[in-house]
Amino acid sequence: MAWRLAKSLVQLQKELDARFPNRTRPDWTIGDAAHQRSASDHNPNAAGVVTAIDVRGRDMGRILWDHLSRRKDPRLKYMIFDGRIMSSTVSPWTARTYTGSNPHNDHIHISVGRGPDGQSTRADLYDDTSPWGIATIGQSPTPAPAPSTDWLTEVIMSLPTLKRGAKGAAVKRCQALLAAAGYPPANSFTSRGEPDGIAGPGWEAALKQFQAAKKVKNSVRPDGTGDGVCGRYTWERLIRG
Ligand SMILES: [Zn+2]
């Protein structure tokens, strides 16, 4: 099966190579036969994307554990090193004892892109190529600034990704925001003017127009049309303007 590594991890590799040119390579990416028999982010997900990497070397493990635990990047799903695991969602950013058979003493495991189902399904996260701040490691006595984690960001991160066919409160919110932004979805409001909460063709068309007009990150196709999926960056633009 054809596969590729998540773009955020390709970005991480680039930054590590630049900052630590003598580190042990290659990184471990796609699972070996043993991995492939069990559920692992080293196996390609449904989209053919491997969303985990093992960076080798005890020194690199220490450096990355320290850096990522301070930076709290929402792309990180969890990391495992030296008998400890840290997740962005389960007891967020707290080191817990790792009880798996391999304690990860000589490499650090990094998974990205946690979706609402707990699997690595959030392409808007795992293919986000924003810098990981590796270049700043050891360059300054002050810690790297954490990305903004204000309450509005938390709200945006908690919203589900919407596609045509979705239903419910989040769709209502999206329909209302589109209308407020000047892109009212057709056939999406009740006679009383309330959003109907159904992501139908009218909603999809309005969303695509909004994405194309605002050039929403990771949401515009090469031909300039919106992709019609309301993910993190589209929500961000709808909410923050
Ligand atoms: Zn691993």
Residues whose N, C-alpha, C, O or C-beta is under 5 A from the ligand:
A	BS01	ZN	I53 D54 H109
